[in-house]
Amino acid sequence: MKGVASPPPQTIPQTQRDVAARALPGMQRLDGPDWITVDAAYTAQLATKARLIEERPRDVIACLPQAQEAVAETLEEVFGRLGERPDFVVGTNAVQRPDGVMVDLDRSAPLETLSRLIQEDLCILQEEGETHVLTAALLCFPASWMLSEKLGRGLPAIHRPVAEYTGDIAKRVQRLFDGIKVGQPMWRANYLPYQDRDLYQPRSEDDRRGTPKESAPFERSERQTLWRLPMSRAVVFSIHTTVCAVVPPDQ
């Protein structure tokens, strides 16, 4: 986001780099049920989310009517997950974050509340016919896509601009979504060179991003997880974003 102070330095874990190098879809089982990541940029990223939601809420938060129950369930699932972590202090109706900030559990605004608790962006996908459709999202850190263009679309239409997303890949991804079990999340990662470190990088699918230069000064990686909600059976696609300056090989 232009004009916003840079967050503390992050690093892309080598394991994440290795997973990002795999062929699509590159999914594997997550080691344990906890998909939430807290790193050095935690406070800065949540501050950026708060600013984006204040300035452009319709660009970063959306919920179709059929997703309301799933979104509410997502908040409860995250609330419960935080209660199992040592770096959060969870009360009946509030959470103390790792940076000491207290966050009230506002069930009337679940996506906004989630934005104040975790770094991850969250996309809710629900089964409709033979695919899963994006029905709600908290998307403050898009990597060259726009929530307004993807909301209400199924997986094939969402990935239309991705050249590597062939018919065979689409079938494999759909099988992954169909097979995700409660309590057994999956994860993958990507890696993208960028010319700047802005977290908010919306781009219309008609405005194709040029081939990134290998000499780009910044590298961006998303740790993406898929997990199923037990009641609504919706699939949550979470995205933890890391952006850091490229370190020359001789350093």
C-alpha positions as CSV (number, residue, x, y, z in Angstrom):
1,M,0.0,0.0,0.0
2,K,1.5,3.3,-1.1
3,G,2.6,5.7,1.6
4,V,2.5,3.1,4.4
5,A,5.6,2.4,6.5
6,S,7.3,-0.9,5.7
7,P,6.7,-3.7,8.1
8,P,9.6,-5.4,10.0
9,P,11.7,-7.7,7.8
10,Q,10.2,-11.1,7.1
11,T,11.9,-14.2,5.7
12,I,10.5,-17.0,3.5
13,P,11.2,-20.3,5.3
14,Q,13.2,-22.7,3.2
15,T,10.5,-25.4,3.5
16,Q,8.0,-22.9,2.0
17,R,10.4,-22.1,-0.9
18,D,10.7,-25.8,-1.6
19,V,7.0,-26.4,-1.6
20,A,6.5,-23.4,-3.9
21,A,8.8,-24.9,-6.4
22,R,6.6,-28.0,-6.8
23,A,4.3,-28.5,-9.8
24,L,0.7,-27.4,-9.5
25,P,-1.4,-28.0,-7.4
26,G,1.5,-28.9,-5.0
27,M,-0.8,-29.6,-2.1
28,Q,0.4,-31.6,0.9
29,R,-0.9,-32.4,4.4
30,L,-0.2,-29.8,7.1
31,D,1.8,-31.2,10.0
32,G,-0.9,-30.6,12.7
33,P,-4.2,-28.7,12.7
34,D,-2.8,-25.2,13.4
35,W,-2.6,-23.2,10.2
36,I,-2.2,-19.8,11.8
37,T,1.2,-18.1,11.5
38,V,2.5,-15.2,13.6
39,D,5.8,-13.7,12.4
40,A,7.7,-10.4,12.7
41,A,5.3,-8.5,10.5
42,Y,2.2,-9.4,12.6
43,T,1.5,-6.0,14.1
44,A,2.3,-4.1,11.0
45,Q,0.2,-6.4,8.7
46,L,-2.8,-6.1,11.0
47,A,-2.5,-2.3,11.1
48,T,-2.4,-2.4,7.3
49,K,-5.6,-4.5,7.2
50,A,-7.3,-2.1,9.6
51,R,-6.4,0.9,7.3
52,L,-7.6,-0.9,4.2
53,I,-10.9,-1.9,5.8
54,E,-11.4,1.7,6.9
55,E,-10.5,3.2,3.5
56,R,-11.9,0.6,1.0
57,P,-14.1,-1.9,2.8
58,R,-16.0,-3.1,-0.3
59,D,-12.7,-4.0,-2.0
60,V,-11.4,-6.2,0.7
61,I,-14.4,-7.7,2.5
62,A,-17.4,-9.5,0.9
63,C,-20.0,-12.0,1.9
64,L,-22.9,-13.4,-0.2
65,P,-26.1,-14.2,1.7
66,Q,-25.5,-18.0,1.5
67,A,-22.1,-17.6,3.2
68,Q,-23.2,-15.9,6.4
69,E,-23.4,-19.1,8.5
70,A,-20.0,-20.3,7.2
71,V,-18.4,-17.0,8.0
72,A,-19.8,-17.0,11.5
73,E,-18.5,-20.6,11.9
74,T,-15.1,-19.5,10.7
75,L,-14.9,-16.9,13.4
76,E,-15.7,-19.5,16.1
77,E,-13.2,-22.0,14.7
78,V,-10.4,-19.3,14.7
79,F,-11.5,-18.3,18.2
80,G,-11.1,-21.9,19.4
81,R,-7.8,-22.3,17.6
82,L,-6.3,-19.2,19.2
83,G,-7.3,-20.6,22.6
84,E,-5.0,-23.5,22.0
85,R,-2.0,-21.3,21.3
86,P,0.4,-20.0,24.0
87,D,0.9,-16.6,22.2
88,F,-2.8,-15.6,22.5
89,V,-4.8,-15.1,25.7
90,V,-8.5,-15.9,25.0
91,G,-11.3,-14.9,27.3
92,T,-15.0,-15.4,27.0
93,N,-15.6,-12.5,24.6
94,A,-12.1,-11.0,23.9
95,V,-8.6,-12.0,22.8
96,Q,-5.3,-10.6,23.8
97,R,-3.0,-10.7,20.8
98,P,0.7,-11.6,20.9
99,D,1.5,-7.8,20.7
100,G,-0.7,-7.1,23.7
101,V,-3.6,-5.6,21.9
102,M,-7.1,-6.6,23.1
103,V,-9.7,-7.5,20.5
104,D,-13.4,-7.8,21.3
105,L,-15.2,-10.8,19.8
106,D,-17.7,-9.0,17.7
107,R,-20.0,-11.7,16.2
108,S,-22.0,-9.1,14.3
109,A,-18.9,-8.4,12.1
110,P,-17.0,-11.7,11.9
111,L,-14.7,-10.9,9.0
112,E,-13.7,-7.5,10.4
113,T,-13.0,-9.3,13.8
114,L,-10.9,-11.9,12.1
115,S,-8.9,-9.1,10.4
116,R,-7.9,-7.8,13.8
117,L,-6.7,-11.2,15.0
118,I,-4.7,-13.0,12.4
119,Q,-2.4,-12.1,9.5
120,E,-4.1,-14.6,7.1
121,D,-6.6,-13.5,4.5
122,L,-9.5,-15.9,4.3
123,C,-11.6,-17.1,1.4
124,I,-14.8,-19.1,2.0
125,L,-15.7,-21.6,-0.8
126,Q,-19.0,-23.6,-0.8
127,E,-20.0,-26.5,-2.9
128,E,-22.4,-25.7,-5.7
129,G,-23.1,-28.3,-8.3
130,E,-19.8,-29.8,-9.5
131,T,-17.5,-27.1,-8.2
132,H,-16.8,-24.8,-5.2
133,V,-17.8,-21.2,-5.4
134,L,-16.1,-18.2,-3.6
135,T,-19.0,-16.9,-1.5
136,A,-17.1,-14.7,1.1
137,A,-13.7,-13.4,1.7
138,L,-11.4,-11.2,3.8
139,L,-8.8,-10.2,1.1
140,C,-6.5,-7.4,2.1
141,F,-3.4,-8.7,0.5
142,P,-4.3,-9.8,-3.0
143,A,-1.4,-10.9,-5.3
144,S,-2.6,-9.5,-8.6
145,W,-6.3,-10.3,-8.4
146,M,-9.5,-8.6,-7.3
147,L,-12.2,-9.9,-5.0
148,S,-14.9,-8.1,-6.9
149,E,-14.1,-10.2,-10.0
150,K,-13.9,-13.6,-8.3
151,L,-16.8,-13.4,-5.8
152,G,-19.6,-15.8,-6.8
153,R,-17.4,-17.7,-9.3
154,G,-16.5,-21.4,-9.2
155,L,-12.9,-22.7,-9.2
156,P,-12.4,-22.9,-13.0
157,A,-13.7,-19.3,-13.5
158,I,-11.6,-18.0,-10.6
159,H,-8.4,-19.4,-12.2
160,R,-9.3,-18.5,-15.8
161,P,-6.3,-16.1,-16.2
162,V,-3.8,-18.7,-14.9
163,A,-2.2,-20.3,-17.9
164,E,-0.9,-23.3,-15.9
165,Y,-4.4,-24.1,-14.6
166,T,-5.3,-26.7,-17.3
167,G,-8.3,-28.9,-17.4
168,D,-6.3,-31.7,-15.8
169,I,-5.2,-29.4,-13.0
170,A,-8.8,-28.2,-12.5
171,K,-10.0,-31.8,-12.0
172,R,-7.2,-32.5,-9.5
173,V,-7.9,-29.3,-7.6
174,Q,-11.6,-30.1,-7.4
175,R,-10.9,-33.6,-6.1
176,L,-8.7,-32.0,-3.4
177,F,-11.6,-29.7,-2.4
178,D,-14.0,-32.7,-2.3
179,G,-11.6,-34.8,-0.2
180,I,-10.6,-32.3,2.5
181,K,-11.5,-33.7,5.9
182,V,-12.3,-31.8,9.1
183,G,-9.2,-31.4,11.2
184,Q,-6.9,-32.4,8.4
185,P,-5.8,-29.2,6.6
186,M,-3.7,-29.2,3.5
187,W,-1.2,-26.6,2.4
188,R,0.8,-25.3,-0.5
189,A,2.9,-22.2,-1.3
190,N,3.8,-20.0,-4.2
191,Y,6.6,-17.6,-5.0
192,L,6.4,-14.4,-7.0
193,P,9.0,-11.7,-7.8
194,Y,7.6,-8.2,-7.3
195,Q,8.9,-4.7,-8.1
196,D,7.7,-3.3,-4.8
197,R,6.7,-4.6,-1.3
198,D,3.2,-3.3,-1.2
199,L,0.9,-5.9,0.3
200,Y,-2.2,-4.7,-1.4
201,Q,-1.7,-5.6,-5.1
202,P,-5.1,-5.7,-6.8
203,R,-5.1,-6.3,-10.5
204,S,-8.0,-7.0,-12.9
205,E,-7.8,-10.2,-14.8
206,D,-8.0,-8.2,-18.0
207,D,-4.9,-6.3,-17.0
208,R,-2.4,-9.2,-17.2
209,R,0.7,-8.9,-15.1
210,G,3.8,-8.9,-17.2
211,T,6.4,-11.6,-16.7
212,P,8.3,-10.6,-13.5
213,K,12.0,-9.9,-14.0
214,E,14.3,-12.3,-12.3
215,S,16.1,-9.2,-11.0
216,A,13.0,-7.9,-9.2
217,P,14.0,-6.4,-5.8
218,F,11.3,-8.1,-3.8
219,E,10.1,-11.6,-3.4
220,R,6.6,-12.5,-2.3
221,S,5.4,-15.9,-1.1
222,E,2.0,-17.1,0.1
223,R,1.5,-20.0,2.5
224,Q,-1.9,-21.2,1.5
225,T,-4.0,-23.7,3.5
226,L,-7.3,-25.4,2.9
227,W,-9.4,-26.7,5.8
228,R,-13.0,-27.7,6.1
229,L,-15.6,-26.3,8.5
230,P,-17.4,-29.1,10.4
231,M,-21.0,-27.7,10.4
232,S,-21.4,-25.8,7.1
233,R,-18.9,-28.1,5.3
234,A,-17.5,-25.0,3.5
235,V,-13.8,-25.0,2.7
236,V,-11.7,-22.1,4.0
237,F,-8.7,-21.0,1.9
238,S,-6.3,-19.1,4.1
239,I,-3.4,-17.0,2.8
240,H,-0.4,-15.9,4.9
241,T,1.7,-13.4,2.9
242,T,5.4,-12.9,3.2
243,V,7.2,-10.0,1.4
244,C,10.9,-9.4,1.7
245,A,13.8,-7.9,-0.2
246,V,15.8,-10.2,-2.4
247,V,19.2,-11.0,-0.8
248,P,22.0,-11.1,-3.3
249,P,23.6,-14.6,-3.5
250,D,27.0,-13.3,-2.2
251,Q,25.4,-12.0,1.0
